[in-house]
């Protein structure tokens, strides 16, 4: 009987601030779990979409044999920090009766008259190669990890702000309680209390 009554009343030393801290830590643990689930789901969706897009792109990409007709040159990379690429003017036939000439990427040691493999679209224009499995996997991993990190950071920031508010309120409550108890505990007179006052 005593145990049951004690359990329902709870620990008298446990304050509302302690319960709030426990709830905030549980909320952050739940946020981390949800972040993992969301990261895995987004990574998987990105993988599926990327693979589907790569398969669609592969249906409209073809490799043809082209012949270089000019000297190689260097062109700036696609990104500002990317390395320069070696390019040359080349000519090819696709479909078989249509001639195409364009500047394409070539290996560094390519000379005029060398044959190279070029990716083209359905109309025979130079195109990029369809994304490979490694590229798709990297994009999926980046999406999943990015989602996980964003959710954990936002959840962590919200919990941190809430815990600081709880700590500030707890400190004010302790200060108010100490101001009431300390004069009795130390025997020091409270402000406005005379020697004969109780």
TATARA-V439364 format. One record per backbone hydrogen bond with DSSP energy under -1.0 kcal/mol. NH is the residue of the N-H (numbers start at 1). CO is the residue of the C=O. If there is no record, write none. Layout:
NH:CO
NH:CO
This chain:
5:1
6:2
7:3
8:4
9:5
10:6
14:11
19:15
20:16
21:17
22:18
23:19
24:20
25:21
26:22
27:23
28:24
29:25
30:26
31:27
32:28
33:29
34:30
35:31
36:32
37:33
38:34
39:35
40:36
41:37
42:38
43:39
44:40
45:41
46:42
47:43
48:44
49:45
50:46
51:47
52:48
53:49
54:50
55:51
56:52
57:53
58:54
59:55
60:57
62:120
64:118
66:116
67:91
68:114
69:89
73:87
75:85
82:79
85:75
87:73
88:104
90:102
91:67
92:100
94:98
98:95
100:92
102:90
104:88
106:86
110:107
113:68
114:111
116:66
118:64
120:62
121:125
124:121
127:119
136:132
137:133
138:134
139:135
140:136
141:137
142:138
143:139
144:140
145:141
146:142
147:143
148:144
149:145
150:146
151:147
152:148
153:149
154:150
155:151
156:152
157:153
158:154
159:155
160:156
161:157
162:158
163:159
164:160
165:161
166:162
167:163
168:164
169:165
170:166
171:167
172:168
173:169
174:170
175:171
176:172
177:173
178:174
179:175
180:176
181:177
182:178
185:181
186:182
187:183
193:190
